[in-house]
Amino acid sequence: MRSFRLFLIAALWALCAAPLAAQTLRVMTFNVRLGTADDGPNRWELRRDIMVRTILEQHPDLFGTQELYKFQGDYLAGKLPQYRWFGLGRFGNDGDEHMGVFYRADRLEVVESGNFWLSDTPDKPGSITWGNVFPRMVTWALFEVKATHRRFYYYNTHFPYRDQDEPIRTRSAQAILARMKTLPAGVPFVLTGDFNSPPDRPDHALLTRTLHDAWLDAAKRSGPEATFHNFTGKPDHRIDWILYRGFKASDVRTVTTQQDGRYPSDHFPVVADLQWLPSAAASGSAGSSH
């Protein structure tokens, strides 16, 4: 019965996705909760198909994950054949958590991709500095929209979580902004992640000097503002953000899909519909590169 339900959702997804305007890019950020955790009734095996359903219902063109292990990414890819995914574990191999990036292969093409670490040695896989307990990183890509040849850069990240890590989160934001400065200024850009920080903190202030926050700027907004709920369905902080430049956010929503009181993760995913700006459409066309 569950497989048939997922089949129906997939069929509906195809019908909904077909007429999507070429002017829109739908982006999701989703902390999937690591699949190795001892979460009892919320363990990965009991919630993974609710996650598949959530993704199918939202049908994003692109979504960035946090806390993703390879076996989780492979499971999702197996249930979502319209998507491809890439990423590297935070220690520089296939083990441990990935900042896995999933994209619709029928619509988007990866022109370039890579990783860098939020440390004093960003090109050294697994590098840890600044007092981090674990390596922190960014998985990135330059994407091209197949139908229009428009290009955009995409970064996906996960900042450290402890209260005392606020200076590290600030340095991480500075590191991302420094790397952004090496990109062509006219090419649109999207940053997603679990920032482990509410938007009244220095890292958000730094990033939003350059980038727009979809939750704050979208013309239409729905769902709870906060995103982390610890499997309770009652969120307390907005720590999952979609930031961008070169687009206009028309719609943003916090997704609260659940089944019989079980949620796909301890975070609610956030989805934003981003409209291409005329100037960004021109400057982000084929030919713009790294």
N, C-alpha and C positions, 0 to 999 in steps of 0.2 A: 504494500500500500504506500509506504514512504517513497519507494522508487518511482511509482506511478505519479505521486504528487509532485516530485521533483521534475518528472518529465513534463507534466502540464505547466509547471512554472517556467521551464525552459522554453516551451512552445509559446507561452504568452510573452516571455522576454523577447523572442525573435520578432513577434508582431509589433511589440512596443518599440524595439530598437530600430526597426527598419526605417521609419519615417523621421528619425531624429535629424534635426536641421544641421547642416554642415557648419553653422555658426556657433554650435554649442559643444563644449567639452565637459563631460560629467566626470568629476573626480571624487574619490572616496578616500578617507583615512580610517584605518581599522587596526587597533591593537587587538590581536587575536587571542591573547593570553597563552603563554607557552604551554605546549602539549605535554610536557613532562611533569607538570605540577601535580601534587596530590590534592586534587580539588573535589574528591568524593563525588557527590551527585552532579557536580559541574565539570567533571573531567572531560577531556577532549573527545573521547569516543561517544559521549552522550550529547554533545552539543555541536559536533562538526557538521551534521546535516542541517541544523538550524542556521549555521553560518552560510552554507551553500545556498539555502533558501533566501537568506537576507541579501546576498550578493545578486542572485538571480532577479529578485524583486526590484532592486535598485538599478540593475544593469549599468554600472559605471563603465566609461571608456577606459578608465585607469584607476587603480587603487593601490595605495601603499600600506604595507602591514608593518607591525612592530611585534616583537617577541615570537616571531615565526620560526619554528624549526623546519628543517628540510622535509621531514615526513609529513608535516602539516601542509606545506606548500604543494607537495606532490599529490596529496589527497585532494586538495581544492582544485588543482589543475586537472586531475582525473575526472572530477565531477563537473568541471566548467570548461569543456573542450574549446569554447570560443576564446579562451584566454591563454596567454603564455605568461611565464614568470621567470624572473632572474633575481639574483642576489647572492651575497656571500656572508657566511657566518662572521660574527664580530671578532673572532680570533683569526680570521683570514683563511678559514677552510669551510667545509660543509657542516661542521658541528656547531652546536650552540645556536643562539638567536640570530636571525637574519632580519634585515630591513627589506623583505621581499617585495618586489614591484610586479604587479599583475597588469596586463594590458590586453585590450581586444585586438587580436592579430588581424582581424578583418578590416580594422579601421586604422590602426597605428603601426608604424614601422620604427624599430630602434635604429637610429643612425649611429650613435655612439653611446657607450655606457661605461660605468666604472664605480669605484668606491673611494672614499677617503675617510680618514679617522679624525675625530675631534681631539687632537693632541698636538704636542709640539713637533711631532713627526707624522704629518697627516698621510703621507704616502707609504708609511710602514704598516702593513697589516697587523692588526691586533695591538697596536701601540696604546699605552696608557700613561697619561701624565695628568697634571693639574689636581691630583688627589682623587681621581676616579677609582672606583672599586672594580668596575668592568670596562672593557673597551667600549667607546661610543663612536658611532660612525654615521656616514651618509652614503646611501646608494643613489646613484643619479643616472639620468639618461637624457640624450637629445632625441626627441621623438619627431616624426613627421606624420602628418595626417595624410593618408593615402589619397583621399578624394581630392584634396585641395593643395597638397604639397606645402601646407603651412607647417612651421616648426616651432617647437617650444622646448625649454629645458624643464626638467623635473628633478627635485631633490626629495628624499624621504629619510626621516631620522627619528631618533629616540633619545631624549635627554635623560640624565641621571635623576633619580627619584627622591633622594633624602633631603630633608629640610636644610641641612648644612651644605648641600650641593648648589645652592643658588649662585655663588660665584662661578662655579663650573658651568652652569647653564648659561650664564652671561658670557663667559669666554667661548662657549660653543656657538652662541648666536653671533659673536664677533667673527669667529672662524668661518661660519657659513657666509656672512656678508663679505668677508675678504675674498672668498672663493668666487662668489657671485660677481665681484668686480672684474674678474678675468673673462667673463662671458660677454658676448656682444650685447650691448645695452638695448638694442631694438628688438631682440627676440623675447617673446613672452616667457614667463617663468612661473612655476608652481612649486611650493614647498608644503609638504604634509608631514605630520608626525605626532607622536605622543611627547609633549614638551614637559610633562610632569610639573607644570607651573600654571597657576591661574594668570589671566591676562592683565593683572595689575602689577606684574613683576618686571624687573629690568630687561629680561630677555625678550619679552613681548614688545616692550617699548622700543628696544633697539631694532628689532626686525620690522616693526610697522612704521619706522621712519622711511623705509624703502618699499615695503610690501603692504598690500591691503589684506585685512582679515575678513574672510568671507562671511563669518557670522555677524560681524559688525556692519558690513557694507552691503549685503545682499538686499535687493528690493523686497524679497519675500523670505520669511524665516519661520520654521516650524519645528516642533519638538522641544524637549527641555534644553536649556542653555548648557547645563553641566553634562559631563560625559562619563566620568568614572563613577561606577556604582557598586563594584565589588560583588557582582552577581545578585544584588538586591533589587535592581530596577529603580533604585532611589539615588540618583547621582548627586554628588556634592561639589565637584569642581569641574570647570571647563579647561581641560588640559590637552585636548586633542584639537588641533587647529589645521585649517587650510588657508594658506597665505599665497598671494599671487601678485604679479604685475603684468600689464599688457592685456588684461581681460577686464570684464565687468561681471560681477556675480549677480545673477538674476534670481537665484533661488538657493537656499541652504537649509538643510534639515538634519536634525539629530534623530537617528533611526532606532526605534525601541522594539523591534521585532522580537517576539518570544513565543515559546510553545509550551503550554501547560506550566507556566511559571519558570521555565528554563530559558536562559539567554545564551546567545552564541559566544559571548565573551563577558569579562568583567568591565569592559568599556563599551559604551554605545559608539557605533561608527558615525561619522559625519560625512554627508554628501553635499557637494556644491555643483551647481550648473554654472559654468563660466562661458560668457559670450566673448567672442573675439572682437577686439576693437579694430576699426578700419585701419588705423595706422599700424597696429601690431600685425594685422593680416598681411600687409605689404612687406614689412620689415622681417617678418618671421617666415617668409616663403622659402622655397628651395634655393639653395645658394648660400644662405646664412649658415655658418658652421662654427665649430669650436676654435 
